[in-house]
Amino acid sequence: MKRKDFIKKGIGFLSAAPVTLACVKNTVNAGENLEANGSTNGSSSENCEVTNSETAGPFPIKNPSNFVYQDITLDRQGVPLEVQLSIKDASNGCEALEGARVDIWHCDSDGNYSQYGGHSNANFLRGRQITDSNGMVVFKTIFPGWYPGRAVHIHVQVFNNSGNSELITQIAFPAEVCDAVFQNATDFYSNGLADTSNERDGIFRDGFENEMASITGSVNEGFVLTHNIEV
C-alpha cells in the first residue's frame, strides 16, 4: 500500500502509548505518537467560563441544514482527524448541553474552503450534528491546512434547540502537532509550515487559551481532537 493511501485510510487511531512533546522537534517522524494537551476549561463547575467568541470569518456555511452528517471529508484528502466536541452550559456549572446544534467548517489541506471561489459548487469539510445526552458531537474529517495570515483552526457555531445562535468560536491547534503534519505529510500539505502562529494570529489576539484543542495520535495513523466548548 502506498504511503499516501495508508495515511488516507488510517482511521485506527492511537495504537501505541502517546509521548508528550515539550516543544517542536525536527526529528518527529510520521509514525511517532504525539500528545498535546489543550484547554481544561469546562472540566468542572469551578473551572467554567464561556468560550471566547470569534468571527464566523468570510466562509460560513451557507445552508447548514443541508449538511447534517458526521463524516464531512467528502473528496478531500489529508491526515485523518476525528473531532470530539463536548458542549457545556456555562450558566449551569458546565453541565452537558443536550440537543444543541453544532456546525463546524474548515479549510482543506491547501487552505481552500468549499462553497466559495473556485469551490463554489462543493460542500467539503462542513457539517452539523446534534449533541447527545452527554453534550457530545463527533465529526470525521481531515487535519486542516492553513492560508496566509491565519493559524490552523476550525470554525464552530452552536445553536440552541430553538435555532438561535448561542456562540460562534474557533478551535486553535497546538503548534507541535501542526508542524509534525506539515513536515511529514507533504503528499497532501504542500504549503510547508504555517506562516502565522497562534500568538500572532489576529483572530486569536484576545487570547486562545480556552480555544486550544487537545490532540493525540500520529501522522501515519491519524489524530483525535477533543475539546470542551462552553456556551
CYANA upper distance limits for C-alpha pairs under 8 A (distance plus 0.5 A):
  1 MET  CA      5 ASP  CA      7.03
  1 MET  CA      6 PHE  CA      6.91
  2 LYS  CA      6 PHE  CA      6.67
  3 ARG  CA      7 ILE  CA      6.74
  4 LYS  CA      8 LYS  CA      6.76
  4 LYS  CA    187 ASP  CA      7.10
  5 ASP  CA      9 LYS  CA      6.60
  6 PHE  CA     10 GLY  CA      6.22
  6 PHE  CA    220 ASN  CA      7.73
  7 ILE  CA     78 GLY  CA      7.79
  7 ILE  CA     79 VAL  CA      6.33
  7 ILE  CA     80 PRO  CA      7.72
  7 ILE  CA    219 VAL  CA      7.82
  7 ILE  CA    220 ASN  CA      5.76
  7 ILE  CA    221 GLU  CA      6.97
  7 ILE  CA    222 GLY  CA      7.69
  8 LYS  CA     77 GLN  CA      6.93
  8 LYS  CA     78 GLY  CA      6.59
  8 LYS  CA     79 VAL  CA      6.63
  8 LYS  CA     80 PRO  CA      6.99
  9 LYS  CA     80 PRO  CA      8.15
 10 GLY  CA     79 VAL  CA      8.48
 10 GLY  CA     80 PRO  CA      7.20
 10 GLY  CA    220 ASN  CA      7.25
 10 GLY  CA    221 GLU  CA      5.29
 10 GLY  CA    222 GLY  CA      6.53
 11 ILE  CA     80 PRO  CA      6.99
 11 ILE  CA    221 GLU  CA      6.81
 11 ILE  CA    222 GLY  CA      6.74
 12 GLY  CA    221 GLU  CA      6.74
 12 GLY  CA    222 GLY  CA      8.08
 13 PHE  CA    217 GLY  CA      6.77
 13 PHE  CA    218 SER  CA      8.48
 13 PHE  CA    221 GLU  CA      6.02
 13 PHE  CA    222 GLY  CA      6.34
 13 PHE  CA    223 PHE  CA      6.97
 13 PHE  CA    224 VAL  CA      7.75
 14 LEU  CA     18 PRO  CA      8.07
 14 LEU  CA     33 ASN  CA      8.05
 14 LEU  CA    216 THR  CA      7.84
 14 LEU  CA    217 GLY  CA      5.78
 14 LEU  CA    218 SER  CA      8.01
 14 LEU  CA    221 GLU  CA      7.64
 14 LEU  CA    223 PHE  CA      8.26
 16 ALA  CA     33 ASN  CA      7.66
 17 ALA  CA     33 ASN  CA      7.79
 18 PRO  CA     33 ASN  CA      5.60
 18 PRO  CA     34 LEU  CA      6.11
 18 PRO  CA     35 GLU  CA      6.29
 18 PRO  CA    216 THR  CA      7.61
 18 PRO  CA    217 GLY  CA      7.69
 19 VAL  CA     33 ASN  CA      6.42
 19 VAL  CA     34 LEU  CA      5.91
 19 VAL  CA     35 GLU  CA      6.45
 20 THR  CA     34 LEU  CA      6.57
 20 THR  CA     35 GLU  CA      5.48
 20 THR  CA     36 ALA  CA      7.09
 21 LEU  CA     34 LEU  CA      7.26
 21 LEU  CA     35 GLU  CA      7.26
 21 LEU  CA     36 ALA  CA      7.49
 21 LEU  CA    176 GLU  CA      8.12
 23 CYS  CA    176 GLU  CA      7.02
 24 VAL  CA    175 ALA  CA      7.99
 24 VAL  CA    176 GLU  CA      5.31
 24 VAL  CA    179 ASP  CA      7.84
 25 LYS  CA    176 GLU  CA      8.23
 28 VAL  CA     32 GLU  CA      6.94
 28 VAL  CA    180 ALA  CA      6.78
 29 ASN  CA    180 ALA  CA      7.69
 29 ASN  CA    184 ASN  CA      7.14
 29 ASN  CA    219 VAL  CA      8.41
 30 ALA  CA    180 ALA  CA      7.91
 30 ALA  CA    181 VAL  CA      8.21
 30 ALA  CA    184 ASN  CA      6.19
 30 ALA  CA    185 ALA  CA      7.97
 30 ALA  CA    218 SER  CA      6.92
 30 ALA  CA    219 VAL  CA      5.26
 30 ALA  CA    220 ASN  CA      5.84
 31 GLY  CA    218 SER  CA      6.30
 31 GLY  CA    219 VAL  CA      6.72
 31 GLY  CA    220 ASN  CA      5.85
 31 GLY  CA    221 GLU  CA      7.93
 32 GLU  CA    218 SER  CA      6.20
 32 GLU  CA    219 VAL  CA      8.01
 33 ASN  CA    216 THR  CA      7.72
 33 ASN  CA    217 GLY  CA      5.68
 33 ASN  CA    218 SER  CA      5.10
 33 ASN  CA    219 VAL  CA      8.45
 34 LEU  CA    177 VAL  CA      7.69
 34 LEU  CA    215 ILE  CA      8.19
 34 LEU  CA    216 THR  CA      5.97
 34 LEU  CA    217 GLY  CA      5.93
 34 LEU  CA    218 SER  CA      6.44
 35 GLU  CA    214 SER  CA      8.11
 35 GLU  CA    215 ILE  CA      6.35
 35 GLU  CA    216 THR  CA      4.92
 35 GLU  CA    217 GLY  CA      7.27
 36 ALA  CA    174 PRO  CA      7.08
 36 ALA  CA    176 GLU  CA      8.37
 36 ALA  CA    177 VAL  CA      7.89
 36 ALA  CA    214 SER  CA      6.02
 36 ALA  CA    215 ILE  CA      5.78
 36 ALA  CA    216 THR  CA      6.93
 37 ASN  CA    213 ALA  CA      7.57
 37 ASN  CA    214 SER  CA      4.92
 37 ASN  CA    215 ILE  CA      7.10
 38 GLY  CA    174 PRO  CA      8.07
 38 GLY  CA    209 GLU  CA      8.19
 38 GLY  CA    211 GLU  CA      8.44
 38 GLY  CA    212 MET  CA      5.31
 38 GLY  CA    213 ALA  CA      5.12
 38 GLY  CA    214 SER  CA      4.76
 38 GLY  CA    215 ILE  CA      8.18
 38 GLY  CA    227 HIS  CA      8.21
 39 SER  CA    209 GLU  CA      6.47
 39 SER  CA    210 ASN  CA      5.74
 39 SER  CA    211 GLU  CA      7.12
 39 SER  CA    212 MET  CA      5.81
 39 SER  CA    213 ALA  CA      6.86
 39 SER  CA    214 SER  CA      7.65
 39 SER  CA    227 HIS  CA      7.92
 39 SER  CA    228 ASN  CA      8.28
 40 THR  CA     47 ASN  CA      8.13
 40 THR  CA    210 ASN  CA      8.06
 40 THR  CA    228 ASN  CA      8.30
 41 ASN  CA     47 ASN  CA      6.12
 41 ASN  CA     48 CYS  CA      6.04
 41 ASN  CA     49 GLU  CA      7.39
 41 ASN  CA    210 ASN  CA      6.59
 41 ASN  CA    228 ASN  CA      7.37
 42 GLY  CA     47 ASN  CA      6.10
 42 GLY  CA     48 CYS  CA      5.02
 42 GLY  CA     49 GLU  CA      7.52
 42 GLY  CA     88 LYS  CA      7.65
 42 GLY  CA     90 ALA  CA      8.33
 42 GLY  CA     94 CYS  CA      6.19
 42 GLY  CA    228 ASN  CA      6.73
 42 GLY  CA    229 ILE  CA      7.97
 42 GLY  CA    230 GLU  CA      7.17
 43 SER  CA     47 ASN  CA      6.66
 43 SER  CA     48 CYS  CA      7.65
 43 SER  CA     94 CYS  CA      8.29
 43 SER  CA    228 ASN  CA      8.48
 44 SER  CA     48 CYS  CA      6.91
 44 SER  CA     93 GLY  CA      7.85
 44 SER  CA     94 CYS  CA      7.23
 45 SER  CA     93 GLY  CA      4.87
 45 SER  CA     94 CYS  CA      6.17
 45 SER  CA     95 GLU  CA      8.47
 46 GLU  CA     93 GLY  CA      8.12
 48 CYS  CA     90 ALA  CA      6.59
 48 CYS  CA     93 GLY  CA      7.26
 48 CYS  CA     94 CYS  CA      6.49
 48 CYS  CA    230 GLU  CA      7.96
 49 GLU  CA     90 ALA  CA      6.30
 49 GLU  CA    230 GLU  CA      7.07
 50 VAL  CA     90 ALA  CA      6.34
 50 VAL  CA    229 ILE  CA      8.16
 50 VAL  CA    230 GLU  CA      5.33
 50 VAL  CA    231 VAL  CA      5.80
 51 THR  CA    169 THR  CA      7.85
 51 THR  CA    210 ASN  CA      6.34
 51 THR  CA    211 GLU  CA      7.36
 51 THR  CA    229 ILE  CA      6.40
 51 THR  CA    230 GLU  CA      5.69
 51 THR  CA    231 VAL  CA      7.08
 52 ASN  CA    169 THR  CA      6.79
 52 ASN  CA    208 PHE  CA      8.07
 52 ASN  CA    210 ASN  CA      7.26
 52 ASN  CA    211 GLU  CA      7.52
 53 SER  CA    167 LEU  CA      6.84
 53 SER  CA    168 ILE  CA      6.06
 53 SER  CA    169 THR  CA      5.33
 53 SER  CA    170 GLN  CA      8.32
 54 GLU  CA    168 ILE  CA      6.27
 54 GLU  CA    169 THR  CA      5.11
 54 GLU  CA    170 GLN  CA      6.85
 54 GLU  CA    203 ILE  CA      7.53
 55 THR  CA    168 ILE  CA      7.22
 55 THR  CA    169 THR  CA      7.43
 55 THR  CA    203 ILE  CA      8.16
 56 ALA  CA     60 PRO  CA      6.40
 56 ALA  CA    155 HIS  CA      7.35
 56 ALA  CA    157 GLN  CA      8.46
 56 ALA  CA    168 ILE  CA      6.85
 56 ALA  CA    169 THR  CA      7.86
 59 PHE  CA    113 TYR  CA      7.36
 59 PHE  CA    115 GLN  CA      8.24
 59 PHE  CA    116 TYR  CA      7.50
 60 PRO  CA    105 TRP  CA      7.93
 61 ILE  CA    105 TRP  CA      7.70
 61 ILE  CA    115 GLN  CA      8.30
 61 ILE  CA    126 ARG  CA      7.49
 62 LYS  CA    115 GLN  CA      8.12
 63 ASN  CA     67 PHE  CA      7.97
 64 PRO  CA     68 VAL  CA      7.96
 64 PRO  CA    103 ASP  CA      7.63
 64 PRO  CA    127 GLY  CA      7.48
 64 PRO  CA    128 ARG  CA      7.19
 65 SER  CA    128 ARG  CA      7.91
 67 PHE  CA    126 ARG  CA      7.35
 67 PHE  CA    127 GLY  CA      5.39
 67 PHE  CA    128 ARG  CA      6.32
 68 VAL  CA    127 GLY  CA      6.25
 68 VAL  CA    128 ARG  CA      5.13
 68 VAL  CA    129 GLN  CA      6.46
 69 TYR  CA    127 GLY  CA      6.35
 69 TYR  CA    128 ARG  CA      6.61
 69 TYR  CA    129 GLN  CA      7.09
 70 GLN  CA    127 GLY  CA      7.34
 70 GLN  CA    128 ARG  CA      7.81
 70 GLN  CA    129 GLN  CA      7.30
 70 GLN  CA    138 VAL  CA      7.18
 70 GLN  CA    139 PHE  CA      5.31
 70 GLN  CA    140 LYS  CA      6.64
 71 ASP  CA    127 GLY  CA      8.37
 71 ASP  CA    139 PHE  CA      6.27
 71 ASP  CA    140 LYS  CA      5.04
 71 ASP  CA    141 THR  CA      6.68
 72 ILE  CA    124 PHE  CA      6.68
 72 ILE  CA    125 LEU  CA      5.32
 72 ILE  CA    126 ARG  CA      6.21
 72 ILE  CA    127 GLY  CA      6.35
 72 ILE  CA    139 PHE  CA      7.47
 72 ILE  CA    140 LYS  CA      6.66
 72 ILE  CA    141 THR  CA      6.00
 73 THR  CA     77 GLN  CA      8.15
 73 THR  CA    124 PHE  CA      6.47
 73 THR  CA    125 LEU  CA      5.90
 73 THR  CA    140 LYS  CA      7.34
 73 THR  CA    141 THR  CA      5.25
 73 THR  CA    142 ILE  CA      6.98
 74 LEU  CA    124 PHE  CA      6.04
 74 LEU  CA    125 LEU  CA      7.76
 75 ASP  CA    124 PHE  CA      7.52
 76 ARG  CA    108 ASP  CA      7.26
 76 ARG  CA    109 SER  CA      8.44
 76 ARG  CA    124 PHE  CA      7.39
 76 ARG  CA    125 LEU  CA      8.33
 76 ARG  CA    142 ILE  CA      8.14
 77 GLN  CA    108 ASP  CA      8.49
 77 GLN  CA    109 SER  CA      7.85
 77 GLN  CA    142 ILE  CA      7.51
 77 GLN  CA    188 PHE  CA      7.23
 78 GLY  CA    109 SER  CA      6.82
 78 GLY  CA    142 ILE  CA      5.84
 78 GLY  CA    143 PHE  CA      6.87
 78 GLY  CA    185 ALA  CA      8.37
 78 GLY  CA    188 PHE  CA      6.01
 78 GLY  CA    189 TYR  CA      8.02
 79 VAL  CA    142 ILE  CA      5.86
 79 VAL  CA    143 PHE  CA      5.97
 79 VAL  CA    181 VAL  CA      8.20
 79 VAL  CA    185 ALA  CA      7.88
 79 VAL  CA    188 PHE  CA      8.47
 79 VAL  CA    219 VAL  CA      6.88
 79 VAL  CA    220 ASN  CA      8.01
 79 VAL  CA    221 GLU  CA      8.47
 79 VAL  CA    222 GLY  CA      6.11
 79 VAL  CA    223 PHE  CA      8.21
 80 PRO  CA    140 LYS  CA      8.03
 80 PRO  CA    141 THR  CA      6.60
 80 PRO  CA    142 ILE  CA      4.99
 80 PRO  CA    143 PHE  CA      6.67
 80 PRO  CA    221 GLU  CA      8.06
 80 PRO  CA    222 GLY  CA      5.11
 80 PRO  CA    223 PHE  CA      6.79
 81 LEU  CA    140 LYS  CA      6.61
 81 LEU  CA    141 THR  CA      5.69
 81 LEU  CA    142 ILE  CA      5.23
 81 LEU  CA    143 PHE  CA      5.88
 81 LEU  CA    222 GLY  CA      6.31
 81 LEU  CA    223 PHE  CA      5.35
 81 LEU  CA    224 VAL  CA      6.17
 81 LEU  CA    225 LEU  CA      7.51
 82 GLU  CA    138 VAL  CA      7.51
 82 GLU  CA    139 PHE  CA      6.31
 82 GLU  CA    140 LYS  CA      5.16
 82 GLU  CA    141 THR  CA      6.64
 82 GLU  CA    142 ILE  CA      8.21
 82 GLU  CA    223 PHE  CA      6.90
 82 GLU  CA    224 VAL  CA      5.25
 82 GLU  CA    225 LEU  CA      6.51
 83 VAL  CA    138 VAL  CA      6.03
 83 VAL  CA    139 PHE  CA      5.54
 83 VAL  CA    140 LYS  CA      6.81
 83 VAL  CA    141 THR  CA      7.95
 83 VAL  CA    224 VAL  CA      6.68
 83 VAL  CA    225 LEU  CA      5.35
 83 VAL  CA    226 THR  CA      6.74
 84 GLN  CA    136 MET  CA      7.50
 84 GLN  CA    137 VAL  CA      6.49
 84 GLN  CA    138 VAL  CA      5.09
 84 GLN  CA    139 PHE  CA      7.17
 84 GLN  CA    224 VAL  CA      7.93
 84 GLN  CA    225 LEU  CA      6.43
 84 GLN  CA    226 THR  CA      5.30
 84 GLN  CA    227 HIS  CA      7.07
 85 LEU  CA    136 MET  CA      6.14
 85 LEU  CA    137 VAL  CA      5.90
 85 LEU  CA    138 VAL  CA      6.88
 85 LEU  CA    226 THR  CA      6.40
 85 LEU  CA    227 HIS  CA      5.64
 85 LEU  CA    228 ASN  CA      6.41
 85 LEU  CA    229 ILE  CA      7.60
 86 SER  CA     96 ALA  CA      7.89
 86 SER  CA    134 ASN  CA      8.05
 86 SER  CA    135 GLY  CA      5.84
 86 SER  CA    136 MET  CA      5.06
 86 SER  CA    137 VAL  CA      7.19
 86 SER  CA    226 THR  CA      8.35
 86 SER  CA    227 HIS  CA      6.78
 86 SER  CA    228 ASN  CA      5.24
 86 SER  CA    229 ILE  CA      6.63
 87 ILE  CA     96 ALA  CA      6.70
 87 ILE  CA     97 LEU  CA      6.20
 87 ILE  CA    100 ALA  CA      8.30
 87 ILE  CA    131 THR  CA      7.89
 87 ILE  CA    135 GLY  CA      5.51
 87 ILE  CA    136 MET  CA      6.79
 87 ILE  CA    228 ASN  CA      6.53
 87 ILE  CA    229 ILE  CA      5.45
 87 ILE  CA    230 GLU  CA      6.43
 87 ILE  CA    231 VAL  CA      7.88
 88 LYS  CA     94 CYS  CA      5.44
 88 LYS  CA     95 GLU  CA      5.94
 88 LYS  CA     96 ALA  CA      5.08
 88 LYS  CA     97 LEU  CA      5.49
 88 LYS  CA    135 GLY  CA      6.99
 88 LYS  CA    228 ASN  CA      7.66
 88 LYS  CA    229 ILE  CA      6.62
 88 LYS  CA    230 GLU  CA      5.22
 88 LYS  CA    231 VAL  CA      6.79
 89 ASP  CA     93 GLY  CA      7.28
 89 ASP  CA     94 CYS  CA      5.21
 89 ASP  CA     95 GLU  CA      5.97
 89 ASP  CA     96 ALA  CA      6.81
 89 ASP  CA     97 LEU  CA      6.20
 89 ASP  CA    230 GLU  CA      6.24
 89 ASP  CA    231 VAL  CA      5.92
 90 ALA  CA     94 CYS  CA      5.12
 90 ALA  CA     95 GLU  CA      7.91
 90 ALA  CA    230 GLU  CA      5.95
 90 ALA  CA    231 VAL  CA      6.14
 91 SER  CA    231 VAL  CA      8.40
 94 CYS  CA    230 GLU  CA      7.40
 96 ALA  CA    133 SER  CA      7.72
 96 ALA  CA    134 ASN  CA      5.89
 96 ALA  CA    135 GLY  CA      5.08
 97 LEU  CA    131 THR  CA      7.66
 97 LEU  CA    133 SER  CA      7.90
 97 LEU  CA    134 ASN  CA      7.61
 97 LEU  CA    135 GLY  CA      5.17
 98 GLU  CA    130 ILE  CA      8.44
 98 GLU  CA    131 THR  CA      5.79
 98 GLU  CA    132 ASP  CA      5.89
 98 GLU  CA    133 SER  CA      5.47
 98 GLU  CA    134 ASN  CA      7.03
 98 GLU  CA    135 GLY  CA      5.37
 98 GLU  CA    136 MET  CA      8.44
 99 GLY  CA    130 ILE  CA      6.14
 99 GLY  CA    131 THR  CA      5.55
 99 GLY  CA    132 ASP  CA      6.85
 99 GLY  CA    133 SER  CA      8.08
 99 GLY  CA    135 GLY  CA      8.02
 99 GLY  CA    160 ASN  CA      7.88
 99 GLY  CA    161 ASN  CA      6.52
100 ALA  CA    130 ILE  CA      6.04
100 ALA  CA    131 THR  CA      5.82
100 ALA  CA    135 GLY  CA      8.15
100 ALA  CA    158 VAL  CA      7.19
100 ALA  CA    159 PHE  CA      6.26
100 ALA  CA    160 ASN  CA      5.50
100 ALA  CA    161 ASN  CA      6.14
101 ARG  CA    128 ARG  CA      7.36
101 ARG  CA    129 GLN  CA      6.44
101 ARG  CA    130 ILE  CA      5.14
101 ARG  CA    131 THR  CA      7.06
101 ARG  CA    158 VAL  CA      6.21
101 ARG  CA    159 PHE  CA      5.47
101 ARG  CA    160 ASN  CA      6.86
101 ARG  CA    161 ASN  CA      7.41
101 ARG  CA    163 GLY  CA      8.25
102 VAL  CA    128 ARG  CA      5.95
102 VAL  CA    129 GLN  CA      5.89
102 VAL  CA    130 ILE  CA      6.64
102 VAL  CA    131 THR  CA      7.83
102 VAL  CA    137 VAL  CA      8.09
102 VAL  CA    156 VAL  CA      7.44
102 VAL  CA    157 GLN  CA      6.31
102 VAL  CA    158 VAL  CA      5.18
102 VAL  CA    159 PHE  CA      6.94
103 ASP  CA    126 ARG  CA      7.94
103 ASP  CA    127 GLY  CA      6.17
103 ASP  CA    128 ARG  CA      4.86
103 ASP  CA    129 GLN  CA      7.22
103 ASP  CA    156 VAL  CA      6.12
103 ASP  CA    157 GLN  CA      5.67
103 ASP  CA    158 VAL  CA      7.01
104 ILE  CA    125 LEU  CA      8.48
104 ILE  CA    126 ARG  CA      6.32
104 ILE  CA    127 GLY  CA      6.17
104 ILE  CA    128 ARG  CA      7.05
104 ILE  CA    154 ILE  CA      7.38
104 ILE  CA    155 HIS  CA      5.95
104 ILE  CA    156 VAL  CA      5.06
104 ILE  CA    157 GLN  CA      7.08
105 TRP  CA    125 LEU  CA      6.13
105 TRP  CA    126 ARG  CA      4.91
105 TRP  CA    127 GLY  CA      7.19
105 TRP  CA    154 ILE  CA      6.64
105 TRP  CA    155 HIS  CA      5.82
105 TRP  CA    156 VAL  CA      7.35
106 HIS  CA    113 TYR  CA      7.16
106 HIS  CA    125 LEU  CA      6.44
106 HIS  CA    126 ARG  CA      7.48
106 HIS  CA    144 PRO  CA      7.01
106 HIS  CA    153 HIS  CA      7.57
106 HIS  CA    154 ILE  CA      5.52
106 HIS  CA    155 HIS  CA      6.62
107 CYS  CA    111 GLY  CA      5.56
107 CYS  CA    112 ASN  CA      5.49
107 CYS  CA    113 TYR  CA      5.17
107 CYS  CA    114 SER  CA      8.11
107 CYS  CA    125 LEU  CA      7.47
107 CYS  CA    144 PRO  CA      6.26
107 CYS  CA    145 GLY  CA      6.77
107 CYS  CA    146 TRP  CA      7.65
107 CYS  CA    154 ILE  CA      8.47
108 ASP  CA    112 ASN  CA      5.84
108 ASP  CA    113 TYR  CA      7.01
108 ASP  CA    125 LEU  CA      7.71
108 ASP  CA    142 ILE  CA      8.16
108 ASP  CA    143 PHE  CA      8.40
108 ASP  CA    144 PRO  CA      6.01
108 ASP  CA    145 GLY  CA      6.07
108 ASP  CA    146 TRP  CA      8.46
109 SER  CA    143 PHE  CA      7.80
109 SER  CA    144 PRO  CA      6.13
109 SER  CA    145 GLY  CA      4.56
109 SER  CA    146 TRP  CA      7.65
109 SER  CA    188 PHE  CA      6.72
109 SER  CA    189 TYR  CA      5.85
110 ASP  CA    145 GLY  CA      6.21
110 ASP  CA    146 TRP  CA      7.34
110 ASP  CA    147 TYR  CA      8.09
110 ASP  CA    188 PHE  CA      8.35
110 ASP  CA    189 TYR  CA      6.85
110 ASP  CA    190 SER  CA      7.58
110 ASP  CA    191 ASN  CA      7.40
111 GLY  CA    144 PRO  CA      8.12
111 GLY  CA    145 GLY  CA      5.69
111 GLY  CA    146 TRP  CA      5.25
111 GLY  CA    147 TYR  CA      5.40
112 ASN  CA    119 HIS  CA      8.34
112 ASN  CA    147 TYR  CA      8.39
113 TYR  CA    119 HIS  CA      7.51
113 TYR  CA    124 PHE  CA      8.29
113 TYR  CA    125 LEU  CA      8.36
114 SER  CA    119 HIS  CA      5.49
114 SER  CA    120 SER  CA      6.51
114 SER  CA    121 ASN  CA      7.90
114 SER  CA    122 ALA  CA      5.71
114 SER  CA    123 ASN  CA      5.65
114 SER  CA    124 PHE  CA      6.17
114 SER  CA    125 LEU  CA      7.83
115 GLN  CA    119 HIS  CA      6.04
115 GLN  CA    120 SER  CA      4.28
115 GLN  CA    121 ASN  CA      6.24
115 GLN  CA    122 ALA  CA      6.04
115 GLN  CA    123 ASN  CA      6.42
116 TYR  CA    120 SER  CA      4.69
116 TYR  CA    121 ASN  CA      8.30
125 LEU  CA    141 THR  CA      7.23
127 GLY  CA    139 PHE  CA      8.47
129 GLN  CA    137 VAL  CA      6.60
129 GLN  CA    138 VAL  CA      8.17
130 ILE  CA    137 VAL  CA      7.05
131 THR  CA    135 GLY  CA      5.31
131 THR  CA    136 MET  CA      5.37
131 THR  CA    137 VAL  CA      5.67
132 ASP  CA    136 MET  CA      5.93
132 ASP  CA    137 VAL  CA      7.44
143 PHE  CA    223 PHE  CA      8.44
144 PRO  CA    152 VAL  CA      7.10
144 PRO  CA    153 HIS  CA      7.59
144 PRO  CA    154 ILE  CA      8.05
145 GLY  CA    152 VAL  CA      6.97
145 GLY  CA    189 TYR  CA      7.28
146 TRP  CA    150 ARG  CA      7.23
146 TRP  CA    151 ALA  CA      7.04
146 TRP  CA    152 VAL  CA      5.87
146 TRP  CA    153 HIS  CA      8.47
146 TRP  CA    194 ALA  CA      6.70
147 TYR  CA    151 ALA  CA      8.32
147 TYR  CA    194 ALA  CA      8.06
148 PRO  CA    194 ALA  CA      8.23
148 PRO  CA    195 ASP  CA      6.80
148 PRO  CA    196 THR  CA      7.68
149 GLY  CA    195 ASP  CA      7.31
149 GLY  CA    196 THR  CA      6.14
149 GLY  CA    201 ASP  CA      7.30
150 ARG  CA    195 ASP  CA      8.12
150 ARG  CA    196 THR  CA      6.06
150 ARG  CA    197 SER  CA      8.13
150 ARG  CA    201 ASP  CA      6.15
150 ARG  CA    202 GLY  CA      8.12
150 ARG  CA    203 ILE  CA      8.42
151 ALA  CA    172 ALA  CA      8.19
151 ALA  CA    194 ALA  CA      7.12
151 ALA  CA    195 ASP  CA      8.02
151 ALA  CA    196 THR  CA      5.60
151 ALA  CA    197 SER  CA      5.89
151 ALA  CA    198 ASN  CA      6.02
151 ALA  CA    201 ASP  CA      6.51
152 VAL  CA    172 ALA  CA      7.07
152 VAL  CA    173 PHE  CA      6.60
152 VAL  CA    178 CYS  CA      8.08
152 VAL  CA    194 ALA  CA      7.97
153 HIS  CA    170 GLN  CA      6.83
153 HIS  CA    171 ILE  CA      5.82
153 HIS  CA    172 ALA  CA      5.54
153 HIS  CA    173 PHE  CA      6.82
154 ILE  CA    170 GLN  CA      5.95
154 ILE  CA    171 ILE  CA      5.54
154 ILE  CA    172 ALA  CA      7.62
155 HIS  CA    168 ILE  CA      8.10
155 HIS  CA    169 THR  CA      6.65
155 HIS  CA    170 GLN  CA      4.96
155 HIS  CA    171 ILE  CA      6.95
156 VAL  CA    168 ILE  CA      6.33
156 VAL  CA    169 THR  CA      5.82
156 VAL  CA    170 GLN  CA      6.15
156 VAL  CA    171 ILE  CA      7.94
157 GLN  CA    165 SER  CA      7.67
157 GLN  CA    166 GLU  CA      8.15
157 GLN  CA    167 LEU  CA      6.21
157 GLN  CA    168 ILE  CA      4.87
157 GLN  CA    169 THR  CA      6.84
158 VAL  CA    165 SER  CA      6.44
158 VAL  CA    166 GLU  CA      6.03
158 VAL  CA    167 LEU  CA      5.80
158 VAL  CA    168 ILE  CA      7.00
158 VAL  CA    231 VAL  CA      8.38
159 PHE  CA    163 GLY  CA      6.00
159 PHE  CA    164 ASN  CA      5.74
159 PHE  CA    165 SER  CA      4.75
159 PHE  CA    166 GLU  CA      5.69
159 PHE  CA    167 LEU  CA      7.68
160 ASN  CA    164 ASN  CA      6.03
160 ASN  CA    165 SER  CA      6.98
160 ASN  CA    166 GLU  CA      6.85
166 GLU  CA    231 VAL  CA      6.80
167 LEU  CA    231 VAL  CA      6.68
169 THR  CA    211 GLU  CA      8.42
170 GLN  CA    211 GLU  CA      7.06
171 ILE  CA    211 GLU  CA      5.53
171 ILE  CA    212 MET  CA      6.51
171 ILE  CA    213 ALA  CA      6.88
172 ALA  CA    198 ASN  CA      7.79
172 ALA  CA    208 PHE  CA      7.40
172 ALA  CA    211 GLU  CA      6.00
172 ALA  CA    212 MET  CA      5.11
172 ALA  CA    213 ALA  CA      6.55
173 PHE  CA    177 VAL  CA      7.99
173 PHE  CA    178 CYS  CA      7.53
173 PHE  CA    212 MET  CA      6.41
173 PHE  CA    213 ALA  CA      6.30
173 PHE  CA    214 SER  CA      8.46
174 PRO  CA    178 CYS  CA      7.08
174 PRO  CA    212 MET  CA      7.52
174 PRO  CA    213 ALA  CA      7.65
174 PRO  CA    214 SER  CA      8.29
174 PRO  CA    215 ILE  CA      8.35
175 ALA  CA    179 ASP  CA      6.58
175 ALA  CA    197 SER  CA      7.91
175 ALA  CA    198 ASN  CA      8.33
176 GLU  CA    180 ALA  CA      6.74
177 VAL  CA    181 VAL  CA      6.83
177 VAL  CA    215 ILE  CA      8.27
178 CYS  CA    182 PHE  CA      6.66
178 CYS  CA    193 LEU  CA      8.32
178 CYS  CA    194 ALA  CA      8.49
179 ASP  CA    183 GLN  CA      6.38
179 ASP  CA    193 LEU  CA      6.62
179 ASP  CA    194 ALA  CA      8.35
180 ALA  CA    184 ASN  CA      6.56
180 ALA  CA    219 VAL  CA      7.77
181 VAL  CA    185 ALA  CA      6.00
181 VAL  CA    189 TYR  CA      8.42
181 VAL  CA    219 VAL  CA      6.41
182 PHE  CA    186 THR  CA      6.78
182 PHE  CA    189 TYR  CA      6.32
182 PHE  CA    190 SER  CA      8.19
182 PHE  CA    191 ASN  CA      8.33
182 PHE  CA    192 GLY  CA      6.25
182 PHE  CA    193 LEU  CA      6.22
183 GLN  CA    192 GLY  CA      7.29
183 GLN  CA    193 LEU  CA      7.53
184 ASN  CA    219 VAL  CA      7.75
185 ALA  CA    189 TYR  CA      6.54
185 ALA  CA    219 VAL  CA      7.51
186 THR  CA    190 SER  CA      5.82
186 THR  CA    192 GLY  CA      8.24
196 THR  CA    200 ARG  CA      6.60
196 THR  CA    201 ASP  CA      6.60
197 SER  CA    201 ASP  CA      6.56
198 ASN  CA    204 PHE  CA      7.08
198 ASN  CA    208 PHE  CA      8.14
199 GLU  CA    204 PHE  CA      7.64
199 GLU  CA    205 ARG  CA      7.49
200 ARG  CA    204 PHE  CA      8.29
200 ARG  CA    205 ARG  CA      7.67
201 ASP  CA    205 ARG  CA      6.77
204 PHE  CA    208 PHE  CA      6.03
208 PHE  CA    212 MET  CA      6.68
211 GLU  CA    227 HIS  CA      8.50
211 GLU  CA    229 ILE  CA      8.44
212 MET  CA    227 HIS  CA      8.11
213 ALA  CA    225 LEU  CA      6.87
213 ALA  CA    226 THR  CA      6.58
213 ALA  CA    227 HIS  CA      5.70
214 SER  CA    225 LEU  CA      6.20
214 SER  CA    226 THR  CA      5.84
214 SER  CA    227 HIS  CA      6.84
215 ILE  CA    223 PHE  CA      7.04
215 ILE  CA    224 VAL  CA      6.11
215 ILE  CA    225 LEU  CA      5.04
215 ILE  CA    226 THR  CA      6.97
216 THR  CA    223 PHE  CA      6.05
216 THR  CA    224 VAL  CA      5.96
216 THR  CA    225 LEU  CA      7.31
217 GLY  CA    221 GLU  CA      7.21
217 GLY  CA    222 GLY  CA      6.27
217 GLY  CA    223 PHE  CA      4.81
217 GLY  CA    224 VAL  CA      6.81
218 SER  CA    222 GLY  CA      5.87
218 SER  CA    223 PHE  CA      6.49
219 VAL  CA    223 PHE  CA      7.75
